[in-house]
Structures are given as structure tokens and as C-alpha cells.
Amino acid sequence: YLVQLGRLLFTAIFLISTPCHFSQAGITHAASAGLPMANVLVPLAGVLALLGGLSLLFGYRARIGALLLALFLVPVTLIMHRFWGVADPMHAQMQQVNFMKNLALLGATCVFMYFGAGPISFDERAGR
């Protein structure tokens, strides 16, 4: 059951944060960080996070779900966590921590893209 627990723990960050992508506060925050067309791109990012997270959580087409999460993580990491351009040292350090956290999450998506969902998953039942 370790793989299922790992999928649950991994996807929790994406699934719990999804509602923020559909809130005005989340859209405003991204716009203030310099994201163009935030009112379109932030909800789109929420869709990627939700679909990718659910796909991995249930192990249904997990490799595609991991790809969706990677497509979410790359622009979010590069746009929202630009620690190298932050003047305040404390804020820069916080952004660097978030940047590195996202790199770790991106690394995990690479593992899921390669190995798939693992045991006790819809993919395993379907022979994928």
C-alpha cells in the first residue's frame, strides 16, 4: 500500500490547491506576479492540476496525468517563483524554497511518467 499512499500524498498538494485557481484572489495574485492573461491561464492551470491530480490519485492513465502535472509545474515554477528577481532577502528565500519544492514535484512527475501508477490502480487492472 506504500505506492497508493505515495500517490495520495503526492497529489494532495495539487488537489487541495485547485479551488484557489478558480478564485479571484488566486487570479489577482498571479497577475501581480506578472502572469499575462491571468484570468484565462490561472483557471486553465487549475484544470491541469485537478485532472492530473485525480488521474494519479486513482491510477487512471497515470502517465498522462503526470504529464498534465508537468505541464502545470513548469510555467508555474518559472513565472510564480522567480526568486532571482526578488529584492527582499526573506521573500527571495521563500520563493527559492517554493521553486525547489516545485522542482522536486517535477522530478516525481518524471518518475510517474516512466513507471506509471504502480499496483492497485485502474491502470494495473487495465494492463497498462
Steps between C-alpha positions, in 0.01 A plus 500: 500500500803728502458595135134594552594704807774668298255588223257643756765709674646618170168604348368670815687823427343527155149403602488720811629804312262460204217725634743793527548488122134582454489782756544869434773511766703232318459672165594839647808354670624348173434824312700693760789256445502597132293222346335628181136401440474377859121482483537225234831335589442458875173305459666299220780415743233395749352261244845348435565461874157347564502256208863402551454462875187285468661289228798421722295462817286227345772363274294552188717585199760608754771574245270752330404642841867543587554678168212737581659577836835563331329738257357674807824508699745634242334838432381541860853443628663735251241780525374493857824417684763723335712532813792642300306821433379568855669784690384412853730222630228331709252499212771379261583213734132402524470504121818294465357238738180486293704481179700205636183331631351523151817353350465205738135461398606516136752225568225283646284558192791369291502183711124456452533562126758223480361240745130580489258465791630176643294234678138535609402743229263517208801485271611170655152353457497608135845352440665836426 
